[in-house]
Amino acid sequence: MRDAQLTINRSALLHNLRQVKLAAPHAKVLAMVKADAYGHGALVVADTLSPHVDALGVAFLEEALALRMAGIRCPIAILEGVFSADELAAALSAQCYLVVHQPEQIGLLQDYRGDLDTRVWLKIDSGMHRLGFSPQAAIDAYQQLNALAVVKEIILTSHFACADDLQSAKTRQQITVFEQLAQALPILSKSIANSAGILAWPETHYQWVRPGIMLYGSSPFADKTASELNLQPVMTLSSRLIAIQQIKTGESVGYGSTWQATQDTRLGVVAMGYGDGYPRHIGRDTCVLINGQRAAIVGRVSMDMMTVDITHISAERGDAVVLWGEDLTADEIAASANTISYELFCQATTRAERFVV
Ligand SMILES: Cc1ncc(COP(=O)(O)O)c(C=O)c1O
């Protein structure tokens, strides 16, 4: 069997949740488990976190229903809300909280004739310009929602565009818009903080925080590492050296012959490639870890394999190779691939065998 593994560490997940609670001790926690818990496996993450959080966050109804079918009892908020009467009925039956971000969704609630109720997260566009009512429209939306029996509480919510950039004026502007609107409404609960907000903007914790990436052990900031934030990686992607080659100076390696040996080189072949979710486009000198030593990836990453320079390290066929995890973070690989660890996690396919520890 091919020895490519994706390991999820539950205690790291709980450690990271503790960091959320240390940073925002008075806020309730809505833990983001959308997109299969950022690729970590929604069920295992929900199962681990749900006894310790106040709600889970998913993007759309089917993600919520899958968790309910698997027996998760914790409240679940549907971030994009529902888009039809059938979806509304299913969401209410599944005891989901609903984000309401456009008039059609208020219409669905007004047309609802059943006797279930829910908490509605009224989403306002405080400046990101993706989803949400304008602050002017939100007052009317609030009044319409507040008149409905199906709505038992309204939580005012919005989302930061630039909270990871401490120099950006945008976050201050968004906070001002959000707070001005909150003052104009008899609202008790507010929520805006994602991971960056939790760690860098304590004045925005309000009643609910919504951590995502920090739960998974990555840093939301480009200039601070996860370990500086006392976060632990939850996902480890690993494999093994399946072959070793000795190549001579001047010989090239891999598709397109893009890399040429400038000296006689001992080459390790790792059973992991872009077919497993490892990024194909990585920067020069991107490394893997073998026996705690760094080895640079040379030549193109192919679908099932990659080649690494092991000339100067002790490595043998069969040795374990860490692609990302402890001591080689997904943030580091993501930066080298010109992306963010969110994307790497979400792209990790089900091809690697999954383990939970
Ligand atoms: C509405 C909302 N809140 C919170 C989060 C969590 O963000 P992060 O993973 O940066 O903590 C997300 C993630 O995209 C989101 O869409």
The ligand as an SDF file (V2000), in Angstrom:
LIG
                    3D

 16 16  0  0  0  0  0  0  0  0999 V2000
  -17.9770   34.5720    7.9200 C   0  0  0  0  0  0  0  0  0  0  0  0
  -16.6880   33.9830    8.3880 C   0  0  0  0  0  0  0  0  0  0  0  0
  -16.3410   34.1040    9.6750 N   0  0  0  0  0  0  0  0  0  0  0  0
  -15.1850   33.5810   10.1400 C   0  0  0  0  0  0  0  0  0  0  0  0
  -14.3050   32.9210    9.3110 C   0  0  0  0  0  0  0  0  0  0  0  0
  -13.0260   32.3580    9.8710 C   0  0  0  0  0  0  0  0  0  0  0  0
  -11.9190   33.0270    9.3280 O   0  0  0  0  0  0  0  0  0  0  0  0
  -10.4350   32.5850    9.7200 P   0  0  0  0  0  0  0  0  0  0  0  0
  -10.2490   31.2220    9.1660 O   0  0  0  0  0  0  0  0  0  0  0  0
   -9.5780   33.5890    9.0420 O   0  0  0  0  0  0  0  0  0  0  0  0
  -10.3840   32.6150   11.2080 O   0  0  0  0  0  0  0  0  0  0  0  0
  -14.6350   32.7850    7.9600 C   0  0  0  0  0  0  0  0  0  0  0  0
  -13.6960   32.1090    7.0450 C   0  0  0  0  0  0  0  0  0  0  0  0
  -13.5870   32.3440    5.9030 O   0  0  0  0  0  0  0  0  0  0  0  0
  -15.8530   33.3360    7.4830 C   0  0  0  0  0  0  0  0  0  0  0  0
  -16.2080   33.2280    6.2100 O   0  0  0  0  0  0  0  0  0  0  0  0
  1  2  1  0
  2  3  1  0
  2 15  2  0
  3  4  2  0
  4  5  1  0
  5  6  1  0
  5 12  2  0
  6  7  1  0
  7  8  1  0
  8  9  2  0
  8 10  1  0
  8 11  1  0
 12 13  1  0
 12 15  1  0
 13 14  2  0
 15 16  1  0
M  END
$$$$
